[in-house]
Amino acid sequence: MWGLAEAARPRLRELEVELPGLPAELDGLRIAHLSDFHFGVPSPGIGAVWQAAVWARERKPDIVAVTGDLLTHPRGEPMLRRLMRVLPQPTFAVLGNHDVAISRDPQAKASNLSELDPATLLRNEGRMVELHGRRIWIAGVDPFLVLRGTPRLDPNELAPPPEAAADLSILLCHYPDVLDLLEPGRFDLVLAGHLHGGQICIPYPGGKILLAHPSAPYTSGIYRTAAATMHVSPGLGTTFVPFRFAAPPEATELVLRRG
């Protein structure tokens, strides 16, 4: 029962993220980061997603980023489209492995969305937006980036072209491991999901064991490498089983600060 209750109660929090070289005009830029809805199968996570969407609408962020696993089954598409009309704009989204049925989950069935109007669905492409007088490049990686361990696309190719003169570059990718494929200077900020913070974890003094991904290097929170700064969302939904333990769902408002 506790696991079902935890899956239904999202943590809604603000998190400051320092970015080296961030222009003064973008100091305080707010990005609502949501991930892993898994619509289409019964789960208390559905309620968590809707709570997060209403919260994001009330916060009125500058950008909303949704990093994949929107659908586990196509039957959830009508609900997903209703949710996209609730979220504030501009909203940018990418697909995840469940959206294209690259998963061991027996419930997963490919949806292969091609658009999410009024949100912008990015599939190996980027868009330039202007906020606070500065140009922000937002690119999104298709879930086929890595299939059976084989890179299908160099994500560095999605970086803003030199003539674009972007003041901030953001990459959306469902898989956190994309950070290890990036070259320094291509992107400033990476947003990812996928791991649900472990979804089912065993706490111990000073940490916890993630049963589903015990050796994953990037599970949730902020990570910094020479290539970029990354935020990994714990996500909002569930997969395989409809509960969470010691891994609460979360929607995060990232507040960018000059490093």
C-alpha positions in Angstrom: 0.0 0.0 0.0 2.8 2.4 0.8 4.3 1.9 -2.6 1.0 2.8 -4.3 0.7 5.9 -2.1 4.2 7.0 -2.8 3.7 6.7 -6.6 0.7 9.0 -6.3 2.4 11.9 -4.4 4.9 13.8 -6.5 7.5 16.0 -5.0 7.2 19.4 -6.5 10.5 21.3 -6.0 12.6 24.2 -7.2 16.3 23.5 -7.8 19.0 26.1 -8.7 21.5 25.1 -11.3 24.7 27.0 -11.9 25.9 27.2 -15.5 29.3 28.6 -16.3 29.1 31.4 -18.9 25.4 31.9 -18.5 24.5 35.5 -19.8 23.3 37.9 -17.1 20.0 38.2 -18.9 19.3 34.5 -18.5 20.2 34.4 -14.8 17.0 33.2 -13.1 15.6 31.5 -16.3 13.1 28.9 -15.1 12.7 25.5 -16.8 10.0 23.0 -15.6 11.4 19.5 -16.2 8.9 16.7 -16.3 9.5 13.1 -17.5 8.3 9.5 -17.7 4.5 9.8 -17.7 3.9 6.2 -19.0 0.3 7.0 -19.9 -1.8 4.1 -21.3 -1.5 1.6 -18.4 -3.1 1.7 -15.0 -0.9 3.4 -12.4 -1.2 5.9 -9.5 1.5 7.8 -11.5 -1.2 9.1 -13.7 -2.4 11.3 -10.9 1.1 12.4 -10.1 1.6 13.5 -13.7 -1.6 15.6 -13.6 -0.6 17.2 -10.3 2.8 18.1 -11.8 1.2 19.6 -14.9 -1.2 21.8 -12.9 1.8 22.9 -10.7 3.9 23.7 -13.8 1.0 25.8 -15.2 0.7 27.7 -12.0 4.5 28.4 -11.8 4.5 29.9 -15.3 8.1 28.9 -16.2 9.9 30.2 -19.2 10.2 26.8 -20.8 8.7 23.3 -20.1 10.9 20.3 -21.0 9.5 16.8 -21.1 12.1 14.0 -21.5 10.4 11.0 -22.9 8.4 7.8 -22.0 5.2 9.7 -22.6 3.3 6.6 -23.5 3.6 3.0 -22.5 0.6 2.1 -24.7 -1.1 4.1 -27.5 -4.4 4.0 -25.6 -3.0 6.8 -23.5 -2.6 9.2 -26.4 -5.9 11.1 -25.9 -4.9 11.8 -22.2 -1.4 12.9 -23.3 -2.8 15.4 -25.7 -5.1 16.8 -23.1 -2.2 17.2 -20.8 -0.1 19.0 -23.4 -2.9 21.6 -23.6 -2.7 22.2 -19.9 1.1 22.8 -19.8 2.3 26.3 -20.4 4.0 27.1 -23.6 6.6 26.9 -25.0 6.8 23.1 -24.2 9.4 20.9 -25.8 9.3 17.1 -25.6 11.2 14.1 -26.8 10.2 10.4 -27.0 11.6 7.6 -24.8 12.2 3.9 -25.2 8.6 3.0 -24.2 7.2 5.3 -26.8 8.8 3.2 -29.5 8.6 -0.1 -27.5 12.3 -0.6 -27.0 11.6 -2.2 -23.6 11.4 -5.4 -21.7 8.1 -4.2 -20.3 5.4 -6.6 -21.7 2.9 -3.8 -21.6 4.9 -1.5 -23.9 3.5 -1.0 -27.4 4.9 1.5 -29.9 3.1 4.8 -30.4 5.7 6.6 -32.5 4.2 10.1 -32.2 5.1 12.5 -34.9 3.7 15.7 -33.3 2.3 16.9 -30.0 0.7 20.2 -30.8 0.7 22.7 -29.1 4.0 21.3 -27.7 7.0 20.9 -30.0 8.1 17.3 -30.4 11.8 17.2 -31.2 13.1 14.1 -33.1 16.8 14.7 -33.8 16.3 18.4 -34.5 16.5 21.7 -32.7 14.7 25.0 -32.4 15.8 28.5 -31.6 13.8 30.5 -29.1 14.4 34.0 -27.9 13.8 34.8 -24.2 14.9 37.8 -22.2 16.6 39.2 -25.3 18.9 36.1 -25.7 18.8 33.2 -28.1 18.3 29.7 -26.7 18.9 26.6 -28.8 16.8 23.6 -27.7 17.5 20.2 -29.4 16.0 16.8 -28.9 17.3 13.3 -29.4 15.2 10.5 -30.8 15.1 7.3 -28.6 16.8 5.4 -31.4 20.0 7.2 -30.4 21.1 4.0 -28.8 19.6 0.7 -29.9 21.1 -2.5 -28.4 24.2 -0.6 -27.3 25.0 0.8 -30.8 25.0 4.6 -31.3 22.7 5.5 -34.3 23.4 9.2 -34.1 26.1 11.5 -32.9 24.3 13.8 -30.5 27.0 16.4 -31.1 25.5 16.9 -34.5 22.5 18.5 -32.8 24.5 21.3 -31.3 23.6 24.8 -32.6 25.4 25.6 -35.9 28.1 28.3 -35.6 26.0 30.8 -37.5 23.1 30.4 -35.0 25.0 32.3 -32.3 23.1 30.7 -29.4 23.6 32.2 -25.9 22.4 29.0 -24.3 22.2 25.4 -25.7 20.0 22.7 -24.1 19.8 19.1 -25.1 16.8 16.9 -24.3 17.4 13.2 -24.3 15.5 10.4 -22.5 18.8 8.5 -21.7 21.2 10.1 -19.2 24.1 8.2 -20.7 24.0 10.7 -23.6 26.3 12.8 -21.4 29.2 10.5 -22.0 28.8 11.0 -25.8 29.0 14.7 -25.7 32.0 16.8 -26.6 32.8 19.9 -24.4 31.3 23.1 -25.7 28.5 21.5 -27.7 25.7 21.9 -25.0 25.5 23.8 -21.8 22.6 21.9 -20.2 21.3 18.3 -20.7 17.9 17.2 -19.5 17.2 13.5 -19.2 15.0 10.9 -17.4 14.5 7.2 -17.9 15.6 5.7 -14.6 12.7 6.8 -12.3 15.3 7.4 -9.5 15.3 3.6 -9.3 11.5 3.3 -8.7 12.0 0.5 -6.2 15.0 1.1 -3.9 16.3 -0.3 -0.6 17.5 2.4 1.7 20.6 2.0 3.9 22.5 4.4 6.1 24.0 7.0 3.7 22.4 5.8 0.5 20.1 3.3 -1.2 20.3 0.4 -3.6 18.4 0.8 -6.9 17.0 -2.7 -7.7 16.3 -1.9 -11.4 19.5 -0.1 -12.2 22.0 -0.9 -9.4 25.1 0.2 -11.5 23.7 3.2 -13.4 26.1 6.2 -13.1 23.4 8.9 -13.5 20.1 8.1 -11.6 18.6 11.5 -10.5 19.7 15.0 -9.7 22.5 17.2 -11.0 25.7 15.9 -12.6 28.6 17.9 -14.0 31.3 16.8 -16.4 33.7 18.6 -18.7 31.1 18.2 -21.4 28.0 19.8 -19.8 25.8 20.0 -16.7 22.9 17.5 -16.6 19.7 17.2 -14.7 18.2 13.7 -14.5 14.5 13.7 -13.5 13.2 11.0 -11.2 10.1 11.0 -13.5 6.4 10.9 -12.6 5.0 7.5 -13.7 5.8 3.9 -13.2 6.7 0.9 -15.3 6.4 -2.9 -14.8 4.7 -2.5 -11.4 2.4 0.4 -10.5 4.3 1.6 -7.4 7.5 3.2 -6.1 9.5 2.7 -2.9 12.1 5.1 -1.6 12.0 6.8 -5.1 9.2 9.4 -5.1 8.0 10.9 -8.4 9.1 14.4 -9.0 8.5 17.5 -11.1 11.4 20.0 -10.9 11.6 23.7 -11.7 15.2 24.4 -12.6 16.3 28.0 -11.9 19.4 28.7 -13.9 22.2 30.8 -12.2 25.4 32.2 -13.5 28.3 29.9 -12.4 
